[in-house]
Amino acid sequence: MSANAVDSRIFSRYMPSLLHFSLVKVGVLLLQDLDYATLFHAWKRIQQGELIPLHKNCEDHSLDLMVFWRRRMRNATRVPWARAALAYLGRFPEFLMPRFSSSFLFLLPEERKKFLEALNYAEDDDLQVCAHAMSKEEEEHMLLNNWWYPVKLLRSYLDWPFRSLFIQTAEKLWNRIDHYSFFHLLGCIFWKPLDENFNYWELFENFWKKSPNNFKEKVRESPCMSKDIEFWYKVIRSEKTARFEKQRKKRNC
């Protein structure tokens, strides 16, 4: 699916994060956004261990949610939906972190307002599923009232299959983050593992070039961040040189 150039939303309606598939059983609601080829590829990556679960004991998430729905079906006529969902989402940190999307997607707009603040505690992939379902008004509320929201949202774009959308999403959010958030995002890129299917060095270079000058100045004022930037540019130059030599040898063969 391609980005919609006229879409004014920060979070465009793309596929939900495929990490969601490795953590919970996904229903028809999410499958509507995926085709068979995508599902097949996702399943292969999960089988090969390329999608790493955030929690090894993810069965506890499913069990906790199963208890919630069982109680909901039993007491549906006596307990308002919003109150029941709030009771489920309000159980952390006593229990494992709930999957917010399992309840958020079914709430009416007026009921969602009670849960927007709690989304700060959602895992990145879970937050992305919720953001997928937000209205523009809900999205704006999150951006204005939750300074960590745009950082978490951008961070989730550093993982497959959203990596190609990271730069264009960042350009929509420059005025929504501060230089501390910028430092955090740079650090997230620095610590990304090598991936033969995606060039994080190139992503870093584009991210740095398009970043606001005041953010770059803050980086230059930080000895540690300056060293990291210098190191990454050395790696990029080395990679470009190696790539050029490889192409030159091919032409001479």
Backbone as JSON, one array per atom type, in Angstrom:
{
  "sequence": "MSANAVDSRIFSRYMPSLLHFSLVKVGVLLLQDLDYATLFHAWKRIQQGELIPLHKNCEDHSLDLMVFWRRRMRNATRVPWARAALAYLGRFPEFLMPRFSSSFLFLLPEERKKFLEALNYAEDDDLQVCAHAMSKEEEEHMLLNNWWYPVKLLRSYLDWPFRSLFIQTAEKLWNRIDHYSFFHLLGCIFWKPLDENFNYWELFENFWKKSPNNFKEKVRESPCMSKDIEFWYKVIRSEKTARFEKQRKKRNC",
  "N": [[0.84, -1.19, 0.0], [0.52, 2.22, -0.75], [1.62, 5.5, 0.31], [-0.66, 8.12, 1.04], [-0.66, 11.15, -0.47], [-2.2, 13.36, 0.12], [-3.15, 12.97, 2.59], [-3.68, 14.21, 5.75], [-3.15, 13.2, 8.18], [-0.79, 12.2, 10.71], [-0.11, 9.56, 11.2], [-0.47, 7.38, 8.75], [-2.82, 5.15, 7.23], [-1.62, 2.28, 7.28], [-0.53, -1.18, 7.1], [-0.99, -3.04, 10.15], [1.56, -3.5, 12.65], [3.63, -6.31, 12.14], [4.76, -7.62, 14.22], [2.79, -7.93, 16.0], [1.55, -10.26, 15.29], [3.16, -12.23, 16.33], [2.77, -12.09, 19.0], [0.09, -12.13, 19.87], [-3.07, -13.72, 19.11], [-4.39, -12.87, 16.1], [-7.33, -11.28, 15.0], [-10.04, -11.19, 12.56], [-10.46, -8.5, 12.11], [-7.94, -7.21, 11.95], [-6.84, -8.63, 9.85], [-8.1, -7.72, 7.62], [-6.63, -5.72, 6.49], [-4.52, -6.91, 5.21], [-2.93, -8.86, 2.64], [-2.81, -12.18, 1.14], [-0.18, -12.81, 0.4], [1.36, -11.17, 2.02], [0.68, -12.16, 4.56], [1.68, -14.77, 4.35], [4.43, -14.25, 4.08], [4.88, -12.98, 6.52], [4.34, -15.07, 8.33], [6.38, -16.85, 7.68], [8.62, -15.37, 8.5], [8.19, -15.26, 11.23], [8.38, -17.98, 11.88], [11.06, -18.43, 11.28], [12.27, -17.03, 13.22], [12.79, -14.32, 12.95], [11.16, -12.33, 13.81], [11.12, -11.12, 16.89], [9.67, -11.9, 19.93], [8.44, -9.58, 22.38], [7.83, -10.38, 24.9], [8.46, -13.39, 26.41], [6.67, -15.01, 27.74], [4.09, -14.83, 26.5], [1.7, -16.11, 26.56], [0.4, -15.48, 28.88], [-0.66, -12.98, 28.4], [-2.71, -13.59, 26.61], [-4.27, -15.25, 28.22], [-5.06, -13.5, 30.27], [-6.59, -11.71, 28.78], [-8.54, -13.43, 27.86], [-9.91, -14.04, 30.2], [-10.99, -11.55, 30.69], [-12.83, -11.23, 28.5], [-14.52, -13.38, 28.97], [-15.71, -12.7, 31.4], [-16.9, -10.39, 30.52], [-18.84, -11.27, 28.68], [-20.46, -12.66, 30.4], [-21.4, -10.71, 32.17], [-22.45, -8.7, 30.61], [-24.83, -7.23, 30.42], [-24.97, -5.85, 32.76], [-22.63, -4.47, 33.36], [-21.23, -1.55, 32.14], [-19.68, -1.15, 28.94], [-17.4, 0.57, 28.64], [-16.55, 0.84, 31.29], [-15.88, -1.8, 31.92], [-13.79, -2.28, 30.1], [-11.97, -0.36, 31.0], [-11.39, -1.4, 33.5], [-9.98, -3.67, 32.75], [-7.77, -2.59, 31.29], [-6.68, -1.11, 33.31], [-5.27, -2.78, 34.96], [-2.52, -3.06, 34.91], [0.49, -1.92, 36.68], [0.2, -4.34, 37.98], [-0.33, -6.76, 36.78], [0.87, -8.41, 33.8], [1.67, -6.23, 31.05], [-1.19, -5.03, 29.43], [-2.71, -5.77, 26.21], [-3.47, -3.08, 24.59], [-4.77, -2.57, 22.19], [-6.55, -4.64, 21.92], [-8.85, -3.92, 23.23], [-9.22, -1.2, 22.72], [-9.84, -0.82, 20.0], [-12.5, -1.44, 19.8], [-13.94, 0.44, 21.15], [-16.23, 3.21, 21.42], [-15.93, 6.58, 20.07], [-16.34, 8.55, 22.15], [-15.84, 7.01, 24.36], [-13.21, 6.26, 24.07], [-11.69, 8.42, 24.86], [-11.12, 8.19, 27.53], [-9.06, 6.43, 27.61], [-6.88, 7.31, 26.2], [-4.65, 8.55, 27.45], [-3.48, 6.4, 28.75], [-2.28, 5.0, 26.71], [0.35, 5.7, 26.5], [1.77, 3.79, 27.81], [1.72, 1.58, 26.28], [3.12, -1.11, 24.33], [5.36, -0.58, 21.55], [4.48, -1.72, 19.07], [1.86, -2.34, 19.7], [0.81, 0.16, 20.26], [0.94, 1.2, 17.7], [-1.04, -0.21, 16.33], [-3.29, 0.79, 17.64], [-3.04, 3.5, 16.94], [-3.5, 3.27, 14.27], [-6.23, 3.05, 14.2], [-7.15, 5.45, 15.14], [-8.96, 8.57, 15.05], [-8.47, 11.72, 13.3], [-8.77, 13.76, 15.16], [-8.36, 12.45, 17.6], [-5.73, 11.67, 17.26], [-4.48, 14.2, 17.16], [-4.98, 15.06, 19.75], [-3.37, 13.26, 21.19], [-0.84, 14.02, 20.28], [-0.63, 16.6, 21.26], [-0.87, 16.36, 24.02], [0.71, 14.32, 24.97], [3.91, 13.97, 25.23], [5.62, 11.85, 24.75], [4.42, 10.28, 22.89], [4.8, 10.89, 19.97], [7.47, 10.11, 19.78], [7.5, 7.36, 20.43], [5.88, 6.49, 18.37], [7.39, 7.13, 16.07], [9.61, 5.54, 16.62], [8.57, 3.0, 16.29], [8.48, 2.86, 13.57], [10.96, 2.12, 12.79], [11.19, -0.53, 12.45], [10.64, -3.46, 10.43], [7.47, -3.91, 8.83], [7.69, -1.17, 8.22], [9.85, 0.48, 7.79], [10.61, 1.9, 5.48], [8.98, 4.05, 5.58], [9.78, 5.7, 7.56], [11.31, 8.14, 7.32], [9.59, 9.98, 5.93], [7.53, 10.12, 7.75], [8.84, 11.17, 9.96], [9.38, 13.73, 9.02], [6.92, 14.92, 9.25], [6.75, 15.28, 11.9], [8.67, 16.91, 13.06], [8.2, 19.34, 14.4], [7.0, 18.42, 16.63], [8.6, 17.14, 18.39], [11.39, 17.29, 20.73], [14.93, 18.14, 21.22], [15.95, 16.2, 22.89], [14.34, 14.0, 22.4], [15.1, 13.63, 19.78], [17.78, 12.85, 20.12], [17.29, 10.4, 21.35], [16.04, 8.95, 19.28], [18.08, 8.86, 17.38], [19.87, 7.28, 18.81], [18.41, 4.89, 18.86], [18.54, 4.16, 16.17], [21.32, 3.83, 15.9], [21.72, 1.53, 17.4], [20.48, -0.45, 16.03], [20.42, -3.74, 14.67], [22.59, -5.22, 12.17], [21.22, -5.62, 8.95], [20.68, -7.44, 6.18], [18.71, -6.96, 4.37], [17.97, -4.36, 4.59], [19.2, -1.05, 4.71], [20.39, 0.51, 7.32], [22.31, 2.43, 7.69], [22.06, 4.12, 5.52], [19.49, 5.07, 6.05], [19.98, 6.45, 8.44], [21.7, 8.46, 7.44], [19.98, 9.91, 5.71], [18.07, 10.72, 7.57], [19.57, 12.36, 9.25], [20.41, 14.37, 7.46], [17.97, 15.59, 6.81], [17.11, 16.57, 9.19], [16.25, 19.23, 11.53], [18.22, 22.24, 11.81], [18.68, 23.24, 14.39], [18.51, 20.97, 15.97], [20.72, 19.55, 15.07], [22.75, 21.22, 15.95], [22.54, 20.91, 18.7], [23.37, 18.27, 18.91], [26.04, 18.5, 18.12], [27.0, 19.88, 20.27], [27.14, 17.97, 22.16], [29.52, 15.81, 23.34], [29.52, 12.95, 23.32], [27.41, 12.24, 21.52], [28.36, 13.51, 19.24], [30.64, 12.01, 18.65], [29.46, 9.58, 18.01], [28.03, 10.27, 15.69], [30.15, 10.98, 14.0], [31.46, 8.51, 13.83], [29.51, 6.96, 12.51], [29.39, 8.24, 10.02], [31.91, 7.65, 9.07], [31.68, 4.91, 8.73], [29.71, 4.88, 6.75], [31.05, 6.17, 4.62], [33.06, 4.3, 4.21], [31.57, 2.08, 3.43], [30.42, 3.02, 1.04], [32.72, 3.37, -0.49], [33.61, 0.71, -0.67], [31.48, -0.38, -2.06], [31.67, 1.01, -4.47], [34.15, 0.09, -5.43], [33.57, -2.58, -5.79], [31.66, -2.47, -7.85], [33.25, -1.34, -9.83], [35.12, -3.36, -10.31], [33.44, -5.29, -11.36], [32.72, -4.11, -13.77], [35.14, -4.16, -15.08], [35.57, -6.79, -15.54]],
  "CA": [[0.0, 0.0, 0.0], [1.33, 3.42, -0.86], [1.18, 6.62, 1.14], [-1.58, 9.07, 0.43], [0.01, 12.44, -0.39], [-3.1, 14.39, 0.62], [-3.58, 12.6, 3.93], [-3.12, 15.14, 6.72], [-2.82, 12.48, 9.41], [0.6, 11.83, 10.9], [-0.05, 8.12, 11.03], [-1.29, 6.95, 7.63], [-3.43, 3.84, 7.5], [-0.89, 1.17, 6.7], [-0.71, -2.45, 7.78], [-0.54, -3.07, 11.54], [2.87, -4.12, 12.82], [3.56, -7.77, 12.09], [5.15, -8.16, 15.51], [1.53, -8.26, 16.67], [1.21, -11.65, 14.98], [3.96, -13.13, 17.14], [2.45, -11.91, 20.41], [-1.3, -12.46, 20.15], [-3.82, -14.26, 17.99], [-4.99, -11.71, 15.46], [-8.65, -11.55, 14.47], [-10.39, -10.77, 11.21], [-10.37, -7.05, 12.03], [-6.61, -6.84, 11.47], [-6.55, -9.31, 8.6], [-8.71, -7.0, 6.51], [-5.63, -4.83, 5.91], [-3.41, -7.69, 4.71], [-3.23, -9.82, 1.6], [-2.28, -13.5, 1.45], [1.27, -12.81, 0.25], [1.91, -10.54, 3.22], [0.5, -13.09, 5.67], [2.61, -15.87, 4.16], [5.76, -13.74, 4.38], [4.93, -12.74, 7.97], [4.41, -16.34, 9.02], [7.72, -17.38, 7.45], [9.56, -14.63, 9.34], [7.97, -15.67, 12.61], [8.92, -19.33, 12.01], [12.51, -18.34, 11.19], [12.77, -16.31, 14.38], [13.18, -12.96, 12.6], [10.33, -11.45, 14.63], [11.43, -11.51, 18.26], [8.63, -11.46, 20.86], [8.88, -8.71, 23.46], [7.64, -11.13, 26.14], [8.47, -14.82, 26.14], [5.47, -15.63, 28.32], [2.98, -14.08, 25.93], [0.45, -16.8, 26.83], [-0.26, -14.8, 29.99], [-1.46, -11.91, 27.81], [-3.92, -14.19, 26.05], [-5.08, -15.74, 29.33], [-5.65, -12.34, 30.93], [-7.61, -11.18, 27.9], [-9.62, -14.41, 27.81], [-10.69, -13.84, 31.42], [-11.75, -10.31, 30.51], [-13.97, -11.44, 27.6], [-15.46, -14.3, 29.61], [-16.48, -11.9, 32.36], [-17.7, -9.43, 29.77], [-20.01, -11.96, 28.13], [-21.3, -13.08, 31.52], [-21.97, -9.54, 32.84], [-22.59, -7.65, 29.6], [-26.02, -6.38, 30.62], [-24.88, -5.12, 34.03], [-21.41, -3.64, 33.43], [-21.02, -0.77, 30.91], [-18.49, -1.57, 28.2], [-16.25, 1.43, 28.95], [-16.08, 0.52, 32.64], [-15.24, -3.11, 31.87], [-12.51, -2.13, 29.41], [-11.09, 0.39, 31.89], [-10.95, -2.32, 34.54], [-8.96, -4.53, 32.15], [-6.58, -1.81, 30.98], [-6.13, -0.55, 34.53], [-4.69, -3.83, 35.81], [-1.07, -2.98, 34.96], [1.53, -2.95, 36.47], [-0.02, -5.51, 38.84], [-0.2, -7.91, 35.9], [1.61, -8.08, 32.59], [1.11, -5.13, 30.29], [-2.29, -5.48, 28.56], [-2.69, -5.36, 24.81], [-4.48, -2.03, 24.54], [-5.54, -2.65, 20.95], [-7.6, -5.65, 22.03], [-10.06, -3.25, 23.7], [-9.33, 0.15, 22.17], [-10.43, -0.84, 18.67], [-13.95, -1.65, 19.88], [-14.57, 1.51, 21.91], [-16.78, 4.36, 20.72], [-15.06, 7.76, 20.23], [-16.46, 9.2, 23.47], [-15.27, 6.11, 25.37], [-11.77, 6.19, 23.88], [-11.03, 9.54, 25.53], [-10.69, 7.75, 28.86], [-7.92, 5.52, 27.5], [-5.8, 7.88, 25.4], [-3.47, 8.78, 28.27], [-2.86, 5.11, 29.09], [-1.55, 4.47, 25.56], [1.78, 5.95, 26.69], [2.37, 2.59, 28.39], [1.59, 0.48, 25.32], [4.28, -1.48, 23.54], [5.39, 0.18, 20.3], [3.64, -2.32, 18.04], [0.47, -2.24, 20.16], [0.45, 1.57, 20.05], [0.75, 1.43, 16.28], [-2.35, -0.74, 15.97], [-4.26, 1.76, 18.13], [-2.92, 4.7, 16.11], [-4.13, 2.9, 13.0], [-7.68, 3.2, 14.32], [-7.5, 6.77, 15.68], [-9.41, 9.66, 14.19], [-7.51, 12.83, 13.3], [-8.93, 14.5, 16.43], [-7.69, 11.67, 18.65], [-4.3, 11.77, 17.0], [-4.04, 15.53, 17.56], [-4.99, 15.07, 21.22], [-2.19, 12.54, 21.65], [0.35, 14.81, 19.96], [-0.6, 17.81, 22.1], [-0.9, 16.08, 25.46], [1.61, 13.22, 25.32], [5.18, 14.26, 24.56], [6.3, 10.61, 24.41], [3.69, 9.6, 21.82], [5.46, 10.94, 18.67], [8.73, 9.37, 19.83], [7.16, 5.94, 20.33], [5.34, 6.24, 17.04], [8.53, 7.11, 15.15], [10.45, 4.38, 16.94], [7.96, 1.8, 15.71], [8.74, 2.87, 12.13], [12.31, 1.62, 12.54], [11.11, -1.98, 12.27], [9.92, -3.99, 9.28], [7.6, -3.49, 7.42], [7.42, 0.27, 8.12], [11.1, 1.23, 7.76], [10.67, 2.8, 4.33], [8.1, 5.19, 5.87], [10.3, 6.42, 8.73], [11.74, 9.51, 7.01], [8.46, 10.84, 5.61], [6.78, 10.33, 8.99], [9.65, 12.09, 10.79], [9.23, 15.1, 8.49], [5.65, 15.45, 9.75], [6.79, 15.36, 13.36], [9.8, 17.71, 13.56], [7.73, 20.36, 15.35], [6.32, 17.74, 17.74], [9.61, 16.53, 19.26], [12.49, 18.16, 21.14], [16.23, 17.57, 20.87], [16.15, 14.98, 23.67], [13.68, 12.95, 21.63], [15.96, 13.44, 18.61], [18.9, 12.04, 20.61], [16.78, 9.05, 21.59], [15.8, 8.3, 17.99], [19.4, 8.57, 16.81], [20.38, 6.12, 19.53], [17.67, 3.71, 18.39], [19.1, 3.79, 14.87], [22.68, 3.35, 16.12], [21.73, 0.2, 18.0], [19.78, -1.43, 15.19], [21.33, -4.77, 14.17], [22.8, -5.25, 10.72], [20.14, -6.31, 8.24], [21.06, -7.49, 4.77], [17.58, -6.52, 3.55], [17.69, -2.94, 4.81], [20.42, -0.3, 5.02], [20.15, 1.5, 8.37], [23.27, 3.53, 7.51], [21.44, 5.06, 4.59], [18.38, 5.7, 6.76], [20.58, 7.44, 9.34], [22.21, 9.59, 6.66], [18.83, 10.71, 5.27], [17.45, 11.3, 8.77], [20.45, 13.45, 9.7], [20.37, 15.46, 6.47], [16.67, 16.26, 6.81], [16.79, 17.04, 10.55], [16.37, 20.68, 11.72], [19.56, 22.7, 12.18], [18.83, 23.4, 15.84], [18.78, 19.65, 16.53], [22.11, 19.22, 14.74], [23.61, 22.01, 16.83], [22.51, 20.26, 20.01], [24.2, 17.07, 18.8], [27.45, 18.94, 18.08], [27.36, 20.33, 21.62], [27.27, 16.78, 23.0], [30.71, 15.04, 22.93], [29.19, 11.54, 23.03], [26.63, 12.16, 20.29], [29.23, 13.92, 18.13], [31.49, 10.86, 18.32], [28.61, 8.59, 17.33], [27.76, 10.76, 14.33], [31.41, 10.86, 13.25], [31.68, 7.09, 13.57], [28.57, 6.49, 11.49], [29.77, 8.76, 8.71], [33.07, 6.88, 8.64], [31.14, 3.63, 8.25], [29.01, 5.15, 5.49], [32.06, 6.41, 3.58], [33.73, 3.02, 3.95], [30.63, 1.24, 2.68], [30.3, 3.56, -0.31], [33.97, 3.06, -1.18], [33.61, -0.72, -0.96], [30.47, -0.61, -3.1], [32.22, 1.54, -5.72], [35.2, -0.81, -5.88], [32.91, -3.81, -6.26], [31.06, -2.17, -9.15], [34.34, -1.12, -10.78], [35.68, -4.66, -10.66], [32.47, -5.96, -12.23], [32.8, -3.5, -15.11], [36.43, -4.53, -15.69], [35.59, -8.23, -15.82]],
  "C": [[0.88, 1.23, 0.0], [0.76, 4.52, -0.01], [0.27, 7.53, 0.35], [-1.03, 10.47, 0.63], [-0.88, 13.51, 0.22], [-3.59, 14.07, 2.03], [-2.9, 13.5, 4.94], [-2.78, 14.47, 8.04], [-1.32, 12.21, 9.48], [0.77, 10.35, 10.61], [-0.99, 7.73, 9.91], [-1.75, 5.52, 7.87], [-2.73, 2.73, 6.73], [-1.2, -0.11, 7.47], [-0.31, -2.32, 9.24], [0.79, -3.81, 11.63], [2.76, -5.64, 12.88], [4.11, -8.4, 13.36], [3.91, -8.57, 16.3], [1.17, -9.72, 16.45], [1.97, -12.61, 15.89], [3.62, -13.06, 18.62], [1.03, -12.35, 20.76], [-1.91, -13.09, 18.92], [-4.63, -13.13, 17.38], [-6.3, -12.09, 14.8], [-8.85, -11.0, 13.08], [-10.25, -9.26, 11.04], [-9.03, -6.59, 11.5], [-6.32, -7.45, 10.1], [-7.14, -8.59, 7.39], [-7.7, -6.1, 5.8], [-4.48, -5.58, 5.24], [-3.85, -8.59, 3.57], [-2.54, -11.14, 1.93], [-0.76, -13.54, 1.36], [1.95, -12.23, 1.48], [1.83, -11.48, 4.41], [1.48, -14.26, 5.57], [4.03, -15.45, 4.54], [5.92, -13.52, 5.88], [5.1, -14.05, 8.73], [5.79, -16.97, 8.87], [8.73, -16.7, 8.36], [9.41, -15.0, 10.81], [8.58, -17.06, 12.85], [10.45, -19.32, 12.04], [13.12, -17.55, 12.35], [13.19, -14.89, 14.1], [12.32, -11.92, 13.31], [10.47, -11.93, 16.07], [10.35, -11.01, 19.2], [9.2, -10.58, 21.96], [8.75, -9.42, 24.8], [7.59, -12.61, 25.79], [7.19, -15.49, 26.63], [4.22, -14.94, 27.82], [1.65, -14.8, 26.16], [-0.32, -16.12, 27.95], [-1.12, -13.65, 29.5], [-2.79, -12.48, 27.33], [-4.85, -14.67, 27.16], [-5.79, -14.59, 30.02], [-6.79, -11.78, 30.1], [-8.81, -12.13, 27.82], [-10.52, -14.27, 29.04], [-11.57, -12.61, 31.28], [-13.0, -10.55, 29.65], [-15.0, -12.4, 28.2], [-16.34, -13.56, 30.61], [-17.39, -10.92, 31.64], [-18.97, -10.08, 29.22], [-20.99, -12.35, 29.23], [-22.05, -11.89, 32.12], [-22.28, -8.39, 31.89], [-23.75, -6.7, 29.89], [-25.92, -5.53, 31.87], [-23.69, -4.16, 34.09], [-21.23, -2.89, 32.12], [-19.69, -1.15, 30.27], [-17.26, -0.75, 28.59], [-15.68, 1.11, 30.33], [-15.34, -0.82, 32.66], [-13.87, -3.03, 31.21], [-11.51, -1.39, 30.29], [-10.54, -0.51, 32.99], [-9.85, -3.23, 34.02], [-7.67, -3.76, 31.93], [-5.92, -1.26, 32.23], [-5.44, -1.55, 35.42], [-3.17, -3.8, 35.82], [-0.69, -1.92, 35.98], [1.36, -4.17, 37.36], [0.14, -6.79, 38.02], [0.68, -7.51, 34.72], [0.9, -6.97, 31.82], [0.0, -5.62, 29.36], [-2.05, -5.07, 27.12], [-3.82, -4.36, 24.64], [-5.37, -2.15, 23.31], [-6.67, -3.66, 21.03], [-8.91, -5.07, 22.53], [-10.3, -1.92, 22.99], [-10.09, 0.17, 20.84], [-11.95, -0.94, 18.7], [-14.68, -0.54, 20.62], [-15.15, 2.58, 20.99], [-15.89, 5.57, 20.97], [-15.14, 8.41, 21.6], [-15.88, 8.33, 24.58], [-13.75, 6.07, 25.27], [-11.03, 7.29, 24.64], [-10.46, 9.13, 26.88], [-9.41, 6.92, 28.81], [-6.73, 6.12, 26.77], [-4.52, 8.07, 26.2], [-2.73, 7.47, 28.55], [-2.05, 4.54, 27.94], [-0.06, 4.76, 25.64], [2.5, 4.71, 27.19], [2.32, 1.4, 27.44], [2.93, 0.16, 24.68], [4.2, -0.78, 22.18], [4.45, -0.39, 19.25], [2.17, -2.24, 18.4], [-0.04, -0.82, 19.96], [0.15, 1.83, 18.58], [-0.6, 0.92, 15.8], [-3.44, 0.22, 16.43], [-4.24, 3.03, 17.29], [-3.57, 4.49, 14.75], [-5.63, 3.19, 13.02], [-8.11, 4.59, 14.79], [-8.08, 7.69, 14.61], [-8.35, 10.76, 14.21], [-7.58, 13.62, 14.6], [-8.23, 13.76, 17.57], [-6.18, 11.74, 18.49], [-3.75, 13.11, 17.47], [-4.01, 15.65, 19.08], [-3.74, 14.39, 21.76], [-0.93, 13.36, 21.42], [0.49, 16.03, 20.87], [-0.39, 17.49, 23.57], [0.05, 14.97, 25.9], [2.93, 13.39, 24.57], [5.89, 12.99, 24.1], [5.66, 9.91, 23.22], [4.4, 9.69, 20.47], [6.78, 10.17, 18.64], [8.47, 7.87, 19.68], [6.65, 5.59, 18.94], [6.46, 6.17, 16.01], [9.41, 5.89, 15.38], [9.88, 3.11, 16.33], [8.18, 1.72, 14.21], [10.16, 2.41, 11.8], [12.33, 0.12, 12.31], [10.32, -2.32, 11.01], [8.47, -4.22, 9.68], [7.44, -1.99, 7.2], [8.67, 1.11, 7.89], [11.17, 2.23, 6.63], [9.82, 4.05, 4.54], [8.64, 6.07, 6.99], [10.6, 7.88, 8.41], [10.54, 10.42, 6.75], [7.58, 11.08, 6.83], [7.52, 11.3, 9.91], [9.48, 13.53, 10.33], [7.92, 15.74, 8.94], [5.71, 15.77, 11.24], [7.92, 16.23, 13.92], [9.35, 18.72, 14.62], [7.01, 19.75, 16.55], [7.32, 17.11, 18.72], [10.67, 17.56, 19.64], [13.82, 17.47, 20.86], [16.55, 16.33, 21.71], [15.51, 13.78, 22.97], [14.5, 12.61, 20.39], [17.16, 12.57, 18.98], [18.46, 10.58, 20.77], [16.59, 8.29, 20.28], [17.11, 7.96, 17.29], [20.0, 7.34, 17.48], [19.7, 4.83, 19.11], [18.21, 3.22, 17.05], [20.49, 3.2, 15.05], [22.7, 1.89, 16.58], [20.97, -0.84, 17.2], [20.79, -2.46, 14.67], [21.49, -4.67, 12.65], [21.72, -6.1, 10.07], [20.48, -6.27, 6.76], [19.94, -7.02, 3.85], [17.25, -5.05, 3.71], [18.96, -2.24, 5.28], [20.11, 0.79, 6.05], [21.14, 2.66, 8.28], [22.68, 4.59, 6.59], [20.26, 5.78, 5.24], [18.9, 6.77, 7.71], [21.03, 8.68, 8.57], [21.07, 10.5, 6.2], [18.16, 11.41, 6.45], [18.26, 12.5, 9.25], [20.38, 14.64, 8.75], [19.08, 16.26, 6.55], [16.3, 16.83, 8.18], [17.0, 18.55, 10.67], [17.77, 21.06, 12.21], [19.74, 22.84, 13.68], [19.06, 22.06, 16.54], [20.23, 19.25, 16.27], [23.07, 19.97, 15.64], [23.67, 21.39, 18.22], [23.37, 18.99, 20.02], [25.68, 17.45, 18.84], [27.93, 19.42, 19.45], [27.55, 19.16, 22.58], [28.47, 15.94, 22.53], [30.38, 13.6, 22.54], [28.43, 11.4, 21.72], [27.47, 12.53, 19.08], [30.12, 12.77, 17.68], [30.69, 9.8, 17.58], [28.33, 9.0, 15.89], [28.99, 10.61, 13.45], [31.69, 9.41, 12.88], [30.77, 6.59, 12.45], [28.92, 7.01, 10.11], [31.02, 8.06, 8.19], [32.63, 5.54, 8.06], [30.47, 3.81, 6.89], [30.0, 5.37, 4.36], [32.77, 5.12, 3.21], [32.85, 2.1, 3.11], [30.5, 1.72, 1.24], [31.55, 3.27, -1.13], [34.01, 1.59, -1.58], [32.62, -1.04, -2.07], [30.98, -0.14, -4.46], [33.27, 0.6, -6.29], [34.61, -2.11, -6.42], [32.3, -3.61, -7.63], [32.14, -1.98, -10.22], [34.95, -2.43, -11.23], [34.75, -5.43, -11.58], [32.56, -5.42, -13.65], [34.07, -3.92, -15.83], [36.51, -6.0, -16.05], [35.16, -8.52, -17.27]]
}
